[in-house]
């Protein structure tokens, strides 16, 4: 091998090394960008990016109904997936670096909760591929209900029917949840319903820690936008996540907790109760058992929800 050949090979190795570093850096920046918009929208109520930042070949983000400006009718948010968009804006809702950014932030101040949720759904969550659950899902199940709800329900994860339809709590457990809501003179359109995970775990298994860590910031962003007066956590996973604890559900039910978020406007009362799926299972077991319990789990849930509704009334009054 001549000296020239050796020099050429060395240059090629250096070039490939630089290309590898560049690719690694690009992958790292893309990974950061996938969370960039989520932090921005979640940072504050004034931190919603402008619709003018959408890509030229994609429709501008409208209100939560997806058609025209938001109205006082409190539009319904569906849970269908949408293409991912870029997320160019000031990180974390920080200070704008130039007059254009200041103008965009001023425009963002006029956005309704419905518009912010729609941006979060379509642009930040988008066609999320941040964890392996994406490979087995049919739909991303974002949330449904009133973007300005006083009462918010948070479950664990979508089931088979929810995954098929793209809306939370529409199966048997959802029918029971709807019955609970209606027993207090409310409808599903009066409250907001979401889950910790936006994609269905295989075989309805429990959420894994990494899945919760990846997906829960979207839930926290939803809470920041909606600003509910009271949150009801359905089940142990949602309860422990929002309480910041690791306790049994029976212990969590004993008192009213506080949901804390440094970026939110203030603490939110949190009531933890049984998940409707658990209630349905226990009812089946009780029917088969010769021993009758004095109080059913359904009665316990209604007691917990009565406390939550009374807290809402106190906050509103």
N, C-alpha and C positions, 0 to 999 in steps of 0.2 A: 504494500500500500504506500503510495507516495505521500509526501507531506501535504500536498494540496488536497488529496482525498481525505486524509485525517482531519484537516482543517474544515472541510465541507461537512464531514460527519459531526464534528463538534458543534458547528453552527446549527445543523439540523436538530441536534439534541436540545440546544439552548432554545431554538424556536419552538419546538414541541413543548418544552417545559414552560415557556412563557404562555403558550396557548392553553396549556392545562391550568395554569394559575388563573388566566383570564376566564376560562370556563367555570372554574370553581367560584371565582368572585361573582360572576354573573348569576350562578345558581344561588349563591348566598343572598345577593341583592333581590332576586326574584322571590326567595322565601320571605325576606323581610317585607317586600311589597305586598305579599299576600295577606299580611296582617296590618299593613299600614293604614288602609282605609278603615278597618274595623276600629283601630284605636282612635282615629280621627272622629268618626261618627259618635263613638261612645264617650268622647272626652267631655263634652258639655252640650247643653241644649242649643248653643249657638254654633256648634261645630259641624254642621251638615254641609258637605261640599255642594257647590253650585251645579245645577243641571247643565250649565254651559261647559262643564268639564268633561262631559260624555264624549266618547269617540264620534267623529263625524259620521260614520256609517252605522251608528246605533241610535235608536230613538231616545229622546230626552226623558228623564225620569219625571213622571207626573205624580199625582196624588196616589194614595193607597189603593184607589179603585182602578188605577191605570188609565184613567180617561179624564183629562182636564184638571183644572185646579181643585184643590180640596175645598169642601164646604163644611158647614156646621152639622151636616148629616152624619158625621163620624163614620167615614168609609170603612168597609170591611177589608181586611188583609187576608189574602189567600196564602197557601204554602207551596206554590209551584216553583220549580227551579228556573233560573234565568242565566244567560251567559255572563261570564265574569268580565269586568271592565277594569281599566287602569284606575289608579288611586292617587293621582297627583294632587297634593294639597299640603297645607301646613301640618306637620305631624303633631298628634296629641292635642290639637286645638290650641297650639301655642300662638305667639304673636306673629302677625303677618309680616313678611319681610319686604314688601313693596306695596305701592298703592293698589295694584291689581288684586293682590291677596286681601287687602283691607276691603275692597269693594265686594269681593266674593263673600267675605265673612258677613258684611252688612246685608247682602242678599240672603245669606243662609239664615239670618235672624228672622226672616219672614216665613220660614218654612213651618208647616204644621207638623204635629206628631205623626200623622199619617204619611206625609211626604218623607219624613226622616226614616220611618220604618220601611217604606218602600225602597228607599235608597240602600238601607242596610240589607234588605232582602236581595235586591237585584244586583247591586254593585259590590258589596262587601262579602256577603255569603256567596252570591252568584252560583256557579256550578262547582261548589266546593269539592276539592280533592285533597284536603289537608290530612286525612286519616284513611285507613283501609276500609272504613265503613262505606265509603263512596262507591266501591266496586260492586257492592251487593244491593244497593238501593234502587228503587224505582223513582222516588221523588225525594227532594229535600222538604221536610215538614217544618216550615218556619214558624208559623203562629197564626192565630185567627181571632177576630173580635174587634173591640172598640180600641182604637189607638190612644184614647184618652180615658181609659177605664179607671175607675176607682178601685176595683177589685181585680186582681190578677191571679190566675191559677198556673202553677208550674208543675208539670209531671216529670217523668223519668226519660222516656224515649218513645218514638213511634212504634206501633205494632204493625201487624200485617195489613190490616185494613187502612190504617193511617198512611202506610207506605204506598199502598195502591192508589189512594185518593189524594194524597198530598195535603192532608189537613189533620191537625191533632185531635185526638179523642173523638173518633167517629165510629168506633166499633162498639162492642158490648160495654166496655168500660166507659166509653164516651157517652153512651146512652144513660148510664147511671149518673155520670157527672152532670149531664144535662138535667136529669131529674132533680138532683140536689140543687142546682142553680135555680130551677123553676120553682122549687118549694119555697124560695124566699121572694117570689114575685119578680124575678129577674129572667132575662133570656141570655143566650150565648152572645148575642150582639151587644149586651150591656157590659160584659166582662172581657178580659183578654186571656187567652189560653195558649200556653207554649210548653216546650219540653226542654230539659237540660241538653239532650242530644237532638240534633236535627235529622239524623239518619237512623234507620232501624238496625239494631244489632242483630246478627244472625241468630235464629231460633229464639228470639226475645230474651237472650241472655242478659245478665247484669252489665251495665256500662263499665268499661275498663278505665283505670285512672288516666291513661294518656288520652283516651277519647274525651273524657270529661274536661281535661286540661285544655284540649284543643278547641272544643266546641262551646264550653261555658262562657267564654268572653262574648259570644254573640247574644246569649241570654242576658248577660249583664248589660249589654248595650240596649237591648229591648227594654229592660227595666228603666234605664236612664231616660229613654225617650218617653215611655208611657207615664212614668212617675205615678204609679198606683198609690192609693192611700193605704192599702193593705195587700200583702201577698199571702196566698195559701199554697204551701208546698204539699204536694200529693206524694207521699211515700218517703222512705228513709233516704234515698239517694238525693232527691231534691232538697229535703229538709237539712241534711248534713252539709250539703254544698252551700246553701244560702245562710245557714247558721255559722258556718266555719267550724263545725264540730265533727266528731266521729262517735255518735251515740246511737243507742237503740231507739226505735221509733216510739216505744212506750214512754221513754224518758223525754223525748222531744215534745210529745203531746202535752206534757204537764203544765206548760206555761206559754205565754206569748213571748216570742223572741224578737230580735231586732235585726233587720237586714241592713248592713253597713256597706257603703261604697264611697270611697274618698271623692270620686268624681261626681257623685249624685248630689242633689240639692239638700238631702238630709236623710236621717234614718227612717226606715219603713217598718212598721209592725209586721211580724211574720208569724203566721199560725201554721203548724205542721199537723197533718192528719193522715189517715190511711189512704192509700191509692185505691181507686175504685176497683181495679183488678183484684186486689187482695180482698176487698169486701165481697166480691162475687165468689171468690174461692172459699172464703170462710162460710158463706151462706150455704154453699153446696155441702161442705163438711158438716155443718150444724144440722142440716136436714137429714143426713145419714146417721147422725149420732143420737143415741137414746138419751144423752144428757143434754138438757136445755140450759143455756146460759141466761141469766137475768137481763142482760143488756147486749144487744147485737152490735157488731162493728158498724153497721149502718147507722144505728142510733148514736154511737160515739162520734161518727163523722158529722152528723147533723148538729151535735152539741158543739163541736169545734167550729163548724161553719157559722153557727149562731154567734159565737164569739167574734169571728172575723167580720160578719155583717154589722154587728154592734160597734166594732172598732171603726168601720167605714163611716157609719152614721155619726159617731162622735167626732171623727176627723172632718167630715163635711159640715156638720152643724157648728 
